[in-house]
Amino acid sequence: MAIYQLPLTPIFPQPAFAEPDGLLAVGGDLSSERLRVAYQHGIFPWYSEDEPICWWSPDPRFTLFPEELHIARRLRRTLRSQRYTVRYDTSFETVVHHCATTPRAGQPGTWITSDMQEAYSRLHNEGIAHSIESWNADQLAGGLYGIALGGTFFGESMFSYQTDASKVAFVTLVQQLMAWGFDMIDCQLPSPHLARFGARSIPRSEFLTRLHSSVNQSDLWGGTPPV
């Protein structure tokens, strides 16, 4: 199959035209309009600093349905201990920076380039991108960020500096999304870490059908819950 070179207008080829590894297109930009269109159609950017912008739509798609959330016994104890306070959107740019700079086993660098950080900061200012943060007293211990459109939350990245900090943020988010009536969390690619929470692979065709229904409803993100 061909890999598509994107035009200046924020349009994409159909995800079904993606390569077997999920690569669909290259080029374009990271404007808010293009990113909105991409996520609405199950497409996301993923590339390194020295590469052109690459756009992906993998098949299958790793997805977590909020009602299928699994919480391990040890993590339940951490949640009950109230060691961490979870807050939303109080330090978005700091969370993204930590996600970009925290070393990860088997990853020599980061895909969260400086341009990506700027683009998601714009989406945050527009009320679309959100950070979920675990605080231990006045110290940011871990967290994650992602995109909320309609009834779907698109997870992007997480980091943790203290034991279970990102896990607490993630579980708290999923429980809140379920309370708000969200349909699903897009986890993009298979991950043993997220599989432990109940995420699973579904065919891209099923994901896109669910996504079309989900993102075309009113935005369900309900604002910042009380700290």
N, C-alpha and C positions, 0 to 999 in steps of 0.2 A: 504494500500500500504506500501511497505518497504521504509525506509529511508536509502539511500546508503552511505556506508563508502568509501571515495575516496581513490584511490591508490596513489602511489608516482608520477606517470605520470600525467600531467595536462589534464585529460579528465573528462567528466561529463556524467551522464545518461541523457536521453532525458527529457526536461522540462515536457512533458506530464505525466511523472511518479511521479511528485511532489504530496505531500499531499494536501488535500483540502485548507489548509492555505498557501500553497506555498512552504513549506519546502521540499527541494529536496535531499540534501546530507549533510554530516558532514565530518570534517577532512580536509586533504590536507594541503596546506600552502597558503601564500599570496605572492608568487613569482609573478613577473611581467608577466611571461608567462602564469601562471594559471589565473591571473586576466584578461588578454587579452582574453583568450579562454572563460572565464565565460561571460564577457560582450558581446562578439560576439554571444553568444548563448542565450542571455536574462536571464542570471543568475547573481546574485550579492551576496556578503557576508554581513551578518548582525547577530551580536551576541554580548554578553556582555563579560566583562573582565574575568569572572569566568566560561565561557562556552567554549566548543570546537568551532572551526570555523563552522558556519552554512551557507549553500548556499540556495538561494531562487529563485523561479520563479513563482510569484503569477498569478492567473487567477481570474478575469480579470487584465489587466495591465493599470495603470493610465498613460496617455500619453497626451502631448500637441503638437499639430501641429502648427508650427509658424504662419501660415496664419490665425489661429483661435484665436490668442492672443486678450484678452480683457483687456483694461486699464480703470479703474474707473476714473470718472471725477476728483475726488480730487487728485488722483495720477498724472493725466495729468498736473494739476497745479504745483505739486511738480517738475515734469520733466521740465516744462517750466521755473521754477524759477532758474534752474541750481544750486541749493544748493549743489548738490553733483557732483563730478567729478568721472567718472567710468574708472577704469584702469583694465588691464588684466595682471595676472601673475607677479605682482611686489612684492607680499607678500604671496606667496602660503602657506607656513608652518604656518604663523600667522593666516591666514583665517581658516585653518583646526583646529588649536588649539582653536580658538574662537568658532568654530562650536562644538567642543568637550566639551568645558567648560561652555558655556552660559547656564544658567538654563532655562528649558522649563516646562511649565505648564503640570502637569500630568506625567512627566517623572523624576523618582528619580535619574537616572544616564544617562550614555551615551553609545552608541554602537560604538563610534569612539575610539577604544582602542589605546593604545600606538603602538601596532603592526600595526594596521590599518593606523595610522598616518605615520609611517615609510614606509609602502607599497605604499601609495599614493604619498609620497614625491619622491619615486623612479620613479613612473609613471610620475610625473611632470618633473623630470630630463630627462626622455625619450621623453618628448614632447607630452604626452597623457593626463595627468591630468592638469586641468587649474583652476585658481582662477579668479573670477570676483569681483572687489572691489569697494565700494562706499567710496570716500574720502571727508571729509568736511575740506577744507584747508589741513593741514598736519595730520589730525586725521582719522584713519580707522574707519568708522562709521557702516559698515555692508558689507555683501558679501556672496558669495557662492562658491562652488567648484564642479567639476564633471569631467567626462571622455568624450573625443571626439574621436570617431572612425568612419571613413567614413563620412556618412551624418547623424549620430545620436549623440546627446549629452545626456549623462547619468547623470542627476542631483543627487548629493549625499546629501548635507546638506547646510543650510544657517544660518546666524545669523544677528542680528541687535542690535546696541546700540543706534541708533538715529532713530527718526520717519521716516518711509518709506525708510530707507537706503538699506535694502536688496531687497525691492520691486523695487527700481530704478535700482539696479544691475541686477536683474532678467529680467526686461522688456528690458533694454538695451542689455542684452545678447540675448534674443529671437529675437529682431529686427536685431541684427548683424548676428545671425545664419540664419535668413531668407535671408539676403542680400548675404550671402555666399552660399546659396542653400541647407542648411540642411533640412532633411526630417521631423525630429521629435525630441522631447525632452522626454526622459524616466523619468517619475516622480515616478515610481515604485509602490507606494501604495496610495490609495485615501487620499486626503487631502482637507478639506474645503478651506484652504488658497490658494492652487494652482488651485482649481476649479474656484475660482473667476477670475483667469487669462484665463480661457477657457480650462483647462486640463479636460480630461474625460476618463472614463474607456472603454477599448476595449477588446474583447476576446484575450486571450493569443495567440491563433492560428493566429489571424490577426496580432498581434504585431510581432510575430516571422517571419511571411511571409514578412512583411514590413522591419523588421530588417535585414533579410538575404540579401535583395536587397540593403539596405542602407549601411551596414558596409562593403560590398564587393566592393564598389566603392572607388575611390581615396579619401584620407583624404581631407575634405573640410575646416578644421580649417585654417583660413587665416592669422594667426599671430596676433600680437597686433596692433589694430587700433590706430591712433594717439590719444593722451590724450587731 
